[in-house]
């Protein structure tokens, strides 16, 4: 996979973190429609859908390659969890779904094994949404 090309052709990005009690957050970036959707399973009144302004979309698209997200998603898919992730005491899970311009998709996720570069993606999500993206 040509990751440089793949990052630039992301049209939809969905990231979700959940506890075993089904609490957590989900964010969806739709680049084509220029929309961010946020779901807060701790407090339903914190849910929103708003415009993905050009500045935030640029920040997201430029920052994603630095997170190594597609590389570790592929690593998890291939069973290389120890190489790309760390077992944590966090009782939770993560899921990511990426849709590319050609409508192909890539999905990945794990329970209690968070990617080593998770904090980079978490920080990028927080900067583009203005919300905390951390399990309580």
PASELUM-55772 format. One record per residue: x, y, z of N, C-alpha, C in turn; residue in one letter; residue number from 1. Coordinates in steps of 0.1 Angstrom, whole numbers, padded with zeros to 4 digits. Layout:
N
((X Y Z) (X Y Z) (X Y Z) 'A' NUM)
...
# end
This chain:
136
((0008 -0012 0000) (0000 0000 0000) (0009 0012 0000) 'X' 1)
((0006 0022 -0009) (0012 0035 -0009) (0006 0043 0001) 'X' 2)
((0012 0044 0013) (0005 0051 0024) (0004 0066 0022) 'X' 3)
((0014 0072 0015) (0013 0087 0013) (0001 0090 0004) 'X' 4)
((-0001 0082 -0006) (-0013 0083 -0015) (-0026 0080 -0007) 'X' 5)
((-0026 0070 0001) (-0037 0066 0009) (-0042 0077 0018) 'X' 6)
((-0033 0083 0025) (-0037 0094 0034) (-0043 0105 0027) 'X' 7)
((-0038 0108 0015) (-0044 0120 0008) (-0057 0116 0002) 'X' 8)
((-0061 0103 0001) (-0074 0100 -0005) (-0084 0095 0005) 'X' 9)
((-0082 0098 0018) (-0092 0095 0028) (-0104 0105 0026) 'X' 10)
((-0116 0099 0025) (-0128 0107 0023) (-0137 0107 0036) 'X' 11)
((-0136 0096 0044) (-0144 0095 0056) (-0135 0088 0066) 'X' 12)
((-0134 0094 0078) (-0127 0088 0089) (-0136 0087 0101) 'X' 13)
((-0138 0075 0107) (-0146 0073 0119) (-0137 0066 0130) 'X' 14)
((-0136 0072 0141) (-0128 0067 0153) (-0137 0066 0165) 'X' 15)
((-0137 0055 0172) (-0145 0053 0183) (-0137 0046 0194) 'X' 16)
((-0139 0051 0207) (-0133 0045 0219) (-0145 0042 0228) 'X' 17)
((-0144 0030 0234) (-0155 0026 0243) (-0150 0018 0255) 'X' 18)
((-0157 0020 0266) (-0154 0011 0278) (-0162 -0001 0276) 'X' 19)
((-0160 -0011 0285) (-0168 -0023 0285) (-0182 -0020 0289) 'X' 20)
((-0185 -0009 0295) (-0198 -0005 0299) (-0205 0003 0288) 'X' 21)
((-0199 0003 0276) (-0205 0010 0265) (-0205 0025 0266) 'X' 22)
((-0196 0030 0273) (-0194 0045 0274) (-0182 0049 0266) 'X' 23)
((-0182 0061 0261) (-0171 0065 0253) (-0175 0076 0243) 'X' 24)
((-0167 0077 0232) (-0169 0087 0222) (-0167 0081 0208) 'X' 25)
((-0173 0088 0199) (-0172 0084 0185) (-0171 0097 0177) 'X' 26)
((-0162 0098 0167) (-0161 0110 0159) (-0161 0105 0144) 'X' 27)
((-0167 0113 0136) (-0168 0109 0121) (-0164 0122 0114) 'X' 28)
((-0154 0121 0106) (-0150 0132 0097) (-0154 0128 0083) 'X' 29)
((-0163 0137 0077) (-0167 0134 0063) (-0161 0146 0055) 'X' 30)
((-0150 0143 0048) (-0143 0153 0040) (-0151 0158 0028) 'X' 31)
((-0158 0150 0022) (-0166 0154 0010) (-0177 0163 0014) 'X' 32)
((-0184 0160 0025) (-0196 0168 0029) (-0191 0180 0038) 'X' 33)
((-0178 0179 0043) (-0172 0189 0052) (-0179 0190 0065) 'X' 34)
((-0181 0178 0071) (-0189 0177 0084) (-0181 0169 0094) 'X' 35)
((-0182 0173 0107) (-0177 0165 0118) (-0190 0161 0126) 'X' 36)
((-0191 0148 0129) (-0202 0143 0137) (-0195 0138 0150) 'X' 37)
((-0201 0141 0162) (-0195 0137 0175) (-0206 0130 0183) 'X' 38)
((-0203 0119 0188) (-0213 0112 0197) (-0206 0109 0211) 'X' 39)
((-0212 0114 0221) (-0207 0113 0235) (-0217 0103 0242) 'X' 40)
((-0212 0091 0245) (-0220 0081 0252) (-0221 0083 0267) 'X' 41)
((-0213 0093 0272) (-0214 0096 0286) (-0226 0106 0288) 'X' 42)
((-0227 0115 0279) (-0237 0126 0281) (-0243 0128 0267) 'X' 43)
((-0256 0124 0265) (-0262 0125 0252) (-0263 0139 0247) 'X' 44)
((-0264 0149 0256) (-0266 0163 0252) (-0253 0169 0247) 'X' 45)
((-0242 0161 0247) (-0229 0166 0241) (-0228 0162 0226) 'X' 46)
((-0237 0155 0221) (-0236 0151 0207) (-0238 0163 0198) 'X' 47)
((-0231 0163 0186) (-0232 0174 0177) (-0228 0170 0163) 'X' 48)
((-0232 0178 0153) (-0228 0177 0140) (-0225 0192 0136) 'X' 49)
((-0213 0194 0130) (-0210 0208 0126) (-0201 0208 0114) 'X' 50)
((-0199 0219 0109) (-0191 0221 0097) (-0176 0218 0100) 'X' 51)
((-0170 0211 0091) (-0155 0208 0092) (-0149 0220 0084) 'X' 52)
((-0145 0230 0091) (-0139 0242 0084) (-0126 0238 0077) 'X' 53)
((-0123 0245 0067) (-0111 0242 0059) (-0098 0241 0067) 'X' 54)
((-0097 0250 0077) (-0085 0250 0086) (-0084 0237 0094) 'X' 55)
((-0095 0232 0099) (-0095 0220 0107) (-0093 0208 0098) 'X' 56)
((-0099 0208 0086) (-0097 0197 0076) (-0082 0196 0072) 'X' 57)
((-0076 0207 0070) (-0062 0208 0066) (-0053 0202 0077) 'X' 58)
((-0056 0207 0089) (-0049 0202 0101) (-0050 0187 0102) 'X' 59)
((-0062 0181 0100) (-0064 0167 0101) (-0057 0160 0090) 'X' 60)
((-0058 0164 0078) (-0052 0157 0066) (-0037 0158 0067) 'X' 61)
((-0031 0169 0072) (-0017 0170 0073) (-0011 0162 0085) 'X' 62)
((-0020 0161 0095) (-0015 0154 0108) (-0017 0139 0108) 'X' 63)
((-0026 0134 0100) (-0028 0119 0099) (-0016 0111 0096) 'X' 64)
((-0008 0115 0086) (0004 0107 0083) (0014 0106 0095) 'X' 65)
((0015 0117 0103) (0024 0117 0114) (0019 0107 0125) 'X' 66)
((0006 0104 0125) (0001 0094 0135) (0005 0080 0132) 'X' 67)
((0007 0077 0119) (0010 0063 0115) (-0002 0055 0115) 'X' 68)
((-0014 0061 0115) (-0027 0054 0117) (-0029 0042 0107) 'X' 69)
((-0027 0045 0094) (-0029 0035 0084) (-0020 0023 0086) 'X' 70)
((-0007 0026 0089) (0003 0016 0091) (-0001 0007 0103) 'X' 71)
((-0005 0013 0114) (-0008 0004 0125) (-0021 -0003 0124) 'X' 72)
((-0030 0003 0116) (-0043 -0004 0113) (-0040 -0017 0105) 'X' 73)
((-0031 -0015 0095) (-0027 -0027 0087) (-0019 -0037 0096) 'X' 74)
((-0011 -0032 0105) (-0004 -0041 0114) (-0013 -0049 0123) 'X' 75)
((-0023 -0043 0129) (-0033 -0050 0137) (-0041 -0060 0128) 'X' 76)
((-0044 -0056 0116) (-0051 -0066 0107) (-0043 -0078 0105) 'X' 77)
((-0029 -0076 0104) (-0020 -0088 0101) (-0017 -0095 0114) 'X' 78)
((-0022 -0091 0125) (-0019 -0098 0138) (-0006 -0093 0145) 'X' 79)
((-0001 -0082 0140) (0012 -0077 0146) (0010 -0068 0158) 'X' 80)
((0001 -0072 0167) (-0003 -0064 0178) (0008 -0060 0187) 'X' 81)
((0017 -0069 0190) (0029 -0066 0198) (0038 -0056 0192) 'X' 82)
((0039 -0056 0179) (0048 -0046 0172) (0042 -0032 0172) 'X' 83)
((0029 -0031 0170) (0023 -0018 0168) (0015 -0013 0181) 'X' 84)
((0013 -0022 0190) (0005 -0018 0202) (0011 -0022 0215) 'X' 85)
((0005 -0017 0225) (0008 -0020 0239) (-0004 -0024 0247) 'X' 86)
((-0003 -0035 0254) (-0014 -0039 0263) (-0015 -0029 0274) 'X' 87)
((-0027 -0024 0276) (-0029 -0014 0287) (-0038 -0019 0297) 'X' 88)
((-0039 -0012 0308) (-0048 -0016 0319) (-0062 -0009 0317) 'X' 89)
((-0062 -0001 0306) (-0075 0006 0303) (-0085 -0004 0299) 'X' 90)
((-0096 -0005 0306) (-0107 -0015 0302) (-0115 -0009 0291) 'X' 91)
((-0110 -0009 0279) (-0117 -0004 0268) (-0112 -0009 0254) 'X' 92)
((-0118 -0003 0244) (-0115 -0008 0230) (-0115 0004 0221) 'X' 93)
((-0109 0003 0210) (-0109 0013 0199) (-0113 0006 0186) 'X' 94)
((-0119 0014 0177) (-0123 0010 0164) (-0121 0022 0155) 'X' 95)
((-0116 0018 0143) (-0114 0029 0133) (-0119 0023 0119) 'X' 96)
((-0126 0032 0112) (-0130 0028 0099) (-0126 0040 0090) 'X' 97)
((-0120 0037 0079) (-0115 0046 0069) (-0122 0043 0055) 'X' 98)
((-0127 0053 0049) (-0132 0051 0035) (-0124 0061 0026) 'X' 99)
((-0119 0055 0015) (-0111 0063 0006) (-0120 0068 -0006) 'X' 100)
((-0114 0077 -0014) (-0121 0083 -0025) (-0127 0072 -0034) 'X' 101)
((-0120 0061 -0036) (-0125 0051 -0045) (-0136 0041 -0038) 'X' 102)
((-0141 0045 -0027) (-0151 0038 -0019) (-0146 0025 -0012) 'X' 103)
((-0133 0022 -0013) (-0128 0011 -0006) (-0127 0015 0009) 'X' 104)
((-0127 0005 0018) (-0127 0008 0032) (-0116 0000 0039) 'X' 105)
((-0112 0004 0050) (-0102 -0002 0059) (-0108 -0001 0073) 'X' 106)
((-0108 -0012 0080) (-0113 -0012 0094) (-0103 -0019 0103) 'X' 107)
((-0102 -0014 0115) (-0093 -0021 0125) (-0099 -0017 0139) 'X' 108)
((-0094 -0025 0149) (-0098 -0023 0163) (-0092 -0033 0172) 'X' 109)
((-0093 -0031 0185) (-0087 -0040 0194) (-0093 -0037 0208) 'X' 110)
((-0092 -0046 0217) (-0096 -0044 0231) (-0083 -0044 0239) 'X' 111)
((-0082 -0035 0248) (-0071 -0033 0257) (-0057 -0032 0251) 'X' 112)
((-0055 -0033 0238) (-0043 -0031 0231) (-0044 -0018 0223) 'X' 113)
((-0039 -0007 0228) (-0040 0005 0221) (-0027 0007 0214) 'X' 114)
((-0027 0013 0202) (-0015 0015 0194) (-0005 0024 0201) 'X' 115)
((0007 0021 0199) (0018 0029 0205) (0017 0044 0202) 'X' 116)
((0012 0047 0190) (0010 0061 0186) (-0004 0066 0188) 'X' 117)
((-0012 0060 0196) (-0026 0064 0199) (-0026 0078 0203) 'X' 118)
((-0017 0083 0212) (-0018 0096 0217) (-0017 0107 0206) 'X' 119)
((-0010 0103 0195) (-0009 0113 0184) (-0022 0115 0177) 'X' 120)
((-0029 0104 0175) (-0043 0105 0169) (-0052 0111 0179) 'X' 121)
((-0052 0108 0191) (-0060 0114 0201) (-0059 0129 0202) 'X' 122)
((-0046 0133 0202) (-0044 0148 0202) (-0049 0155 0190) 'X' 123)
((-0048 0148 0178) (-0053 0154 0166) (-0068 0155 0166) 'X' 124)
((-0075 0145 0171) (-0089 0145 0172) (-0093 0156 0182) 'X' 125)
((-0086 0158 0193) (-0090 0168 0203) (-0088 0182 0197) 'X' 126)
((-0077 0184 0189) (-0075 0197 0183) (-0085 0201 0172) 'X' 127)
((-0090 0191 0165) (-0099 0193 0154) (-0114 0194 0159) 'X' 128)
((-0117 0188 0170) (-0131 0188 0175) (-0133 0198 0187) 'X' 129)
((-0122 0201 0194) (-0123 0209 0206) (-0129 0201 0218) 'X' 130)
((-0129 0188 0217) (-0134 0179 0228) (-0124 0169 0233) 'X' 131)
((-0125 0165 0245) (-0116 0155 0251) (-0120 0141 0245) 'X' 132)
((-0110 0134 0241) (-0112 0120 0235) (-0104 0110 0244) 'X' 133)
((-0108 0109 0256) (-0102 0100 0266) (-0113 0093 0274) 'X' 134)
((-0111 0080 0276) (-0120 0073 0284) (-0119 0077 0298) 'X' 135)
((-0131 0077 0305) (-0131 0081 0319) (-0129 0069 0328) 'X' 136)
# end
